[in-house]
Amino acid sequence: MPAVAEVPRLHAETRVPHTLDELRDEPSVYDDLHVEARRVLDRNPEPRNLRDVAVALESMGYTTTQAEALGFATVFDLALVVFDLAYLYWVPRPVEPPPPRNTWRTYVDDYLAGSWYGVPWILSLLVLFVGRVALWSSLSATPQVSAVVSLAFFLAAACAGATSQLLARKGAFYYLQGNYPLVRWVASRVLGYGAAATVLLVAVGYATYVVPVYGLRMGVIFAEFAVGIFVFLVSAAPLYMLRRFVTLALTTAAALGVTLLGARLLGGTATGVRHAQLLGLAVGSGAMVVTAVSILSLHAGTASVPGGPPATVKPPAFRVVLWHGLPYALYGFAYFVLILAPPTVAGFAYGRFFGIRQFVYPPTVEGPVDLALLELVLLLGLVHASIERFGRRLRPLLDGQRLHQWRDARRTLRTEWWTSVAVVAAASVVVAWAAPALLLAVLPGGITASVHAVGGRTALDVAAAGLALVPVGMLCSQYLFFLGRPTAPVVGVAAGAVAAVVTAALVVRGGDLALAPWGLVAGGAVYSAVAGVASHHALSAGEESFYASF
């Protein structure tokens, strides 16, 4: 059986036909292509479409140069003929159509699944209504404690975002294959390395800034909450990956219940409240970890097919997994920097207002921004539903297209992009317009007190407008992640984070902290623009750029 390198190059003036009838007049080429058709079937016994044949040819060593040696412009043109020849050696089995699904019911299910990501935030706010204390929020904390806990939350959220994104991308890759040994292998290493990196950053912040500025006692509080919040947020990541949303809600509710009960039993003092919060974080983290481990243990030794026979799995080199997953980790880190930049910048500006060089908790900025974040709970479900719908539509579209019909596929994909982006953008505008008034009307005065202060309503309106830009960027980033192209989302969200920091710093120089949320507007616009242009360009490229994504 000849190797690819042994295929003779034809003379430039030789015309190689592209139909089977014409190929019979070129016996040498015809015989070579028969051999390649059998080799393709050896690698993929049941090719579903031309994309599968093209992938097999490339895995056999074919490049454009090798295809040209047989007289074809590209590997895809070669695949067109090889696929037809393969029918001489293989009869495809009849494909059973999937059972019909209610489109609207499926869309609603996807929307609700995406909305579950906001469960911890919603439950924390509800408990804050009742008990004035949640996992890392307390309406009775002193300004200094509020400042160090805010800094701890900012750092922990950014680190947890990086770790969770890396785990979600690489863990979900193996989970969807039913390869549970590799799911556990990835989870243990990602969580271990993520925790080690976070502890290092917390130690640096503790030693170089918090203790020298706030003192040893505040430094201890900072370290406790930074580690506790990080562990809690990261512990939720496996449940997100396993899509155990109800379990996530129950464990979060249990953690909040322990926090509320502990604050009562410990007398409601500042120290007692803090210990109750840390206990709640520990209980919630432990419950989520135990649940995720128990779920994965049910599939102990199972690989490749859920419920299949035990198998021995040799994991890849972790440095390779880490290298390919690093862009997703950077995306998760930069995303939280973008979201949390305005209150952080405002806090340092507030400190300068008092003549001190330290972060001072800015209630008229952080309170409105925290409330405005609730609008993302509604919009995340829409983003999730849109990308799930895209995934279900993309595969049948590509499977039904021949490689010379890319123009129709490209038109359909562009229409899909414009429709989804328009729907998410319109919903974001409506939510941003209605959310401030609705939140003020529904929430009790104790929660919205910061909004009623001077400049608070302005900060809420601007923050709502800025956060309305973020879902479009998230949707476009998910398109690119779906196709295995994380570079543009990383560049977009990093540029957005820089724009958010710079804009917030510039607008608060005059002393009006309520203008800090304009950083969200600038950052969200940059993020959405970069991710939007890149995703539209990728979808417009057509099927030939997608076959390697599957």
N, C-alpha and C positions, 0 to 999 in steps of 0.2 A: 504494500500500500504506500504510494508515494507521499513524501512529506511536502509541506507547503513550499519549502525552499526549492524543491525539485521541479516545480511547475515551470515549463519553459516560457520565456517572454516572447510574445509574438512581435513580428515586425510592425512598425508604426503604420505601414500602408495596408496591413491585413485587416479586413473588416470582420469582426466577430458578431454573428447574429444574436438576437435576444429572444427568439422563440424556439420551442422545442423542435418544430419542423425544420427550421433553418439550421439548428445546431447539428442535426443528423448529417448535414453535408460537411461538417467539420469533425471527422471521427475522433481525432486526438483530444480536442476540447470536450466533445460530448462524453468520451470515456472518463476523462478527468473529473468532470462535473458529476457523473454517476458515482464515482468513488467518494467525492466530497459529500454527496447526499447521504450515502451510507454512513460516513463518519459523523455527520451531523446527528443522524438517528442513534448512533452509539452514545453520543453525549446527551441527547435529549430524545428519548424514545417517542414522546408524544408532543411535538412542537405545536403550540396553539396558534401561532401566527408568524408573520415574517420577522417580527422583532426577536422571537425565540431563535429563529434560524440565524439571524445576524449576530446574536450573542454567541451562539455556538461556533460560528465561523471565526469570530474574533478570538474566542478561547482556543481555537485550533491554530492561531498564529496569523490569521489574515489581517492585513492592513490595506489601506488604499493602494499601496504599491503592489501588493500581492494580487489584489483584485484587478488592477490594470494589466498585470501579466496575463490574465485570461481575457482581457479586452473589455472589462467593465469599469465604469467610472468610479464606483464606490463599492464598499462591502454590501451596502443595501441593495444595489442593483444586482450584484452577484446572488444575494439571498433570494431575490425574486425568482430566478431560474432554479436555484437549488431547491427551493420550497416546492416548486412544481414537480421536480424530479423525485422528491421524497415520496410523493404519492404512489410511485411505482413499487415502493418497499414497505408501505405503511398505510393502513386504513384507519382514519380517525374514528374514534368512538363517538356515538351520538351524544351531544351535550344536552343534559337536562336543564331546562330553564329554571332559574331560582323561583321559589314560590312568590306569588305577588305580594307586595307590601303596600300598606296604606301610606302614601307619600306624606300626608300631613301629620299622621301619627308618628311616623319615623322622625320627621323634622322636630316635632315637639319633644320626643324622647331625647334627641340629640341636644336640643336646647336646654332641657332640664339637666342632662348630664354635664354640660358645660357650666351651668349655674351652680352646681354643687361645689365648684372650686371656691366659692365665696362663703361657704358654710361657717368656717371658724370665725370669720370677720363678723358675720351677721349675729351669730350666737353670742360673741363677745360683747357686741353693742347692746343686745337685748339684756344680758346679765348686768351690764353697766347701768342700764335704766333702773333695775331693781335694787341692786346691792351697792352701787357706787364703786364697785371694784370688779375688774375682769383679770384675764391672765397677765397682762402687762399694762393695764390701764387702771388708774385710780383717781376719782374726782377729789379725793381729800389729801393727795400727796403734796408735799412741800415743793416749791419751785425748783430747789436744788435737786431733790430726788427725781422730779419730773425730767429735769435736764439730762441727768446721767442715764436714766432709763430710756429716754428718747435716743440718745447716742447709742446705747446698747442695742436698741431695736433696729436702728438704721444699719449698723454694722452686721448684726445677725441676719437681717432680712436679705441684704446683698449677698452674703456668703451662702445662705440657704438657697437663694435663687440660683446661684451657680451650681451648687451641689445637686439640687433637685432637677434642674434642666439636664445635667449630664446623666443622672440616673434615669430620668424619664426617657431620654432618647436611646441610650444604649440598652437599658433594661427592657423597655417596651419592644425593642427589636427582637430580643430573644423570647420575650413573653408571647408575642404574637405567633412565634414559631412553635410554641409549646415546649420550649427547651428550658425547663425549670432549673436544672443544675446550673446553667449559665446565667439565669436570672439571679440566683443566689450568689453566684461567683461575682457578678458585676456589682450587685447591691452591696455586698460586704466590703469590696474594695473602694467603690466610690464613696460610700459613707465613711469609711475609715480615713481615706485621704482628705475628704472634705472636712471632716472633724479636726484632723491634725492641722490643716491650713487655717481653719477658723480659730482654733486655740492659739495658734501663733499670732494671728492678727489681733486677737483680743489682748494677748499678752503685750504686744507692742503698743497698742492704744492705752492699755492700763499703765504701763511703765513710763511712756514718753509724754502722755498728755493728761489723762484723767487724774492720776494721783498727784502729779505736780501742780495741777490747777485746782482740783476740787478737794484734795486731801485723801488720806488712806481709807477712811470710812466710806466715802462716796465711791472710791475706786473698787472696794469690795462689792458694793451694790452693782456697779457697772459690770464687773466680771460675772457676778451671779446671773444677772438678767441676760447678758449677752450669750452666755453658754446655754442657759435655760431656754431662751427663745429660739436659738439656733436648733437645739436638739428637738424641740417641739415641732418647728416648721419642717425640718428634714424628716422627722419620723412620719409625717403625713404623706411624704412623697411616695413610698411604696404602696399605700392605699390608693392614691391617685392613679398610679400605674396599673394596679390590679382592678381599678374601677369599682372599688368598694366604698361608694359614696355614703351609703346609709351607715356603715360602720364608722366612717370618718365623723359623721355628725354625732353618733352616739358617744364616741370616745371624747370628742370635743366637749359635748354636754357634760360628760362625767368630770372632765377636768375643771370646767367652770363651776360645777356643783361643789367639788372639793374646795375650790378657791373661795366660794361664797360661804360655805360652812366653816372653813378654817378661819376666815376673817371674823366670823361671829364668835367662835369658840375661843379665839385668842384675844378677845376683848376689843377689837376694832382699833387698836393702837397702830401707829405708823409701822412699828417693827412687826407687829402681828400680821398686818395686812401684807407686808412684803413677804413674810414667811409663808403665808397662805397662797400667795401668787406663785411662789417658787414650788410649793407642794403641788399646786394644780398643774403647773407645767410638767413636773416630774410624773404625776399620775397619768396625764394625757399622753405623754411621750411613751411611757412604759406600756400603756394599753395599746397604742397603735403599733408599736414594735412587736409585741407579743401576738397581736392579731395577724400582722403581715407574715411573721415567721410561721405561725400555725397554718395559714393558708398555703404557703409554699411547701410546708412539710407534708401536706396531703399529697403532693406530687413528687415526693422524694424519689430520686432515681429515674424520673421520667424525662425523656428527651425526644425532641423532634415532633412527636404527635401527642397531644393531650390524652392522657389515659392509656398511652402505649406501653410497651414493655420496658423494663429497666435497661438503661444503656450507659456505657462508660463514655464520658465526654472529656475531651482534651481541650481545655480553654486556650484561647489565643494569648499572645503576649500582651500583658496589660498596658505596656507603654504604647502599643499600637492602638488599643481601644481608647486610651487617654488622649492620644494625639488626634484621633478622628472626632472625639467628643469634646475637645477643648473649645471649639467655636461655640458650641451650645452652652458651655459653662460661662464663657465670656458674655454671651447674650443674656443669660439669667442675671449675672452680676450687674451689667450695665443697665438692664431694664429697671431694677430697683433703684439704682443711682438716679436715673431719669425721674422716677416717681417721687423720690424722697429728697431731691435736691432743693426745691424751694423752701420747705421748712428748715432744712439744715442751714442754708445760707441765711435765712431770716433770723435764726437763732444766734448766729455769730454777729450779725448786724445789730441785733437787740442788745447783745453784750457790749458792743462798742457804744451804743446809746447810753449805757450806764457807766461808761469809762473803764470797762474791764475787758481784757482779752480772753474771753471764754464764751462758750455756748450757753445761752440763757433761754429757757423754754419760752417760745413765743405763742401764747394761747390764741391770739387773733389770726395766726397763720396756720398753725398745726391743727387746731380744731376744725376750721373750715375745710382744709385739705383732707383730713380724715373722713369727714362727713361726705365730701364729694367723691371719695373713693367708692362709696356704696353704689354709685351709678355703674361702676365696672361690673358689679355682680349681675346686673341685667344684661349688659352688653357682652360679657364673656360667653354666656350661653349662645348668643347669636353668632359669635365668631366660631365657636365649636360646631354648631349646627351647619354653618356654611362650609367649613373645611371637610366635615364628614360627608356632606352631600357631594362635594367635589371629588372626594375619594371614590365614592360609589359610581359616579358618572364617568370618571376618567378611564378606568380600566375597560369597561364595555366600549367606550368610544375608540380607544386605541386598538382593542382587539378586532373591531369591526372595520378598521381602515387598512387598505393596502398602502404600501409605501409610496406609491405614485399619486395618492390622494391626500397628501398632507394639507393642501390648501383648505379643504373642507374642515379638517380637524383643527387647523389653526383658527379658522373663523369661529368654530364652536367654542374653542377654549377662550378666545378673546371675549366672546359674548358672555361666557360663564364668569370671567373675571369682572367685567363691567357690571353685570347684574349683582353679584355678591358684594362688591365694593360699594355700589350705590345703595343697596339695602342697609348694609352696616353703617355707612355714613349718614343716611337719612335717619335711622334709628338713633344714632349717637347725637345728632342735632336735636331731635325731639326730647331725648332724655336729658341732655344738658340744659335745655330750656325749661323743662318742667321740674327737674330734680330739686333745685334750691328752694322754691316755694313749697313743694310737697314735703321736703324734709323738715322745714320750719313749722309746717302746719301739723305734722304727725308726731314729731319727737318732743319729749318734755323739755321744759325750759332749762333744767339742769344740764342737759346734754348740749343744748344749742346756745348756752350763755356766751361762749366766745364769739358766736356769729353776731349776736346783738351788740357786742362792743364796737367801738369806733373802728371802722374799716373792715369789720368782720364779714359783713354781707358782700362787700366788694371782693374780698378774698374768696368767698364761697362761689360767687358767680364766675370769677375768672378761673378758679380751679376746675369748676364743672366744665367750662368751655375747653380748657386745656386737656383734661382727661378724655373729653369726647373725641379727640384726635387719635388717641392711643389705640382704640380697637381696630381702626383701619390699618395701622402699622402692624398690629398683631396678626390680623387676617392675612395680609400680604406676606408677612414673615412665615406664617404657617404654610402658605403655598410653596414657598421656597424650601422650607424644611421637608415638606412632603416629597419634593423632587431631589432631596439630598444636596441642596445648595445653601449652606448657612452663611456664606461670606457676606452677602449683601445685608441680611438682617443684623449681623454683628456690627458691620460698619454703620448702618442706619441708626441702631439704638445707641451705639457709642457716640456718634455725632450728635444725636438728640440729647444725650446726657451732658455732653460738653456745652451745647447750646442752652440747656436748662440752667446749668450752673452759672454760665457767663451772663445770661439775661437776668437771672434773679439777682446776681451781684450788682449789676448795673442799675437796675430799677430801684433797689433799696438804698442806694447811696444817699438819696435825699432824705432818708429817715422814715419814709412811709412803708412799713413792713407789709401792709395789705397788698402791695404791688408784686410781692415775691412770686405768687402763683403765675405771673406772666411767664416765668421760666418754664412752666408746664406747657403753655401755649407754644412757645418757641421750640422746645424740645420735642413735643408731640408732632408739630408740623414737619420738622426736619426728619424725624424717624419715619413718619408715614410717607413722606415724599420719596425718600431713598428706597424704602422697602417696596413702595408702590411701583415705582419705575422699574425696579429690578424684576419684580414678579410679573409685571405685564410683559416685559421683554422676554422672560423665560417662557411664559405660556404661549407667546406669539411665535416661538421658535419651532413648535410642532413636535410630532412624535419622535423624530430622529434624535432629539435631545433627551427623551424621556425613557427610552427602552432600558437604559442602564439603571434606572431608579427602582426597578422591580427585581 
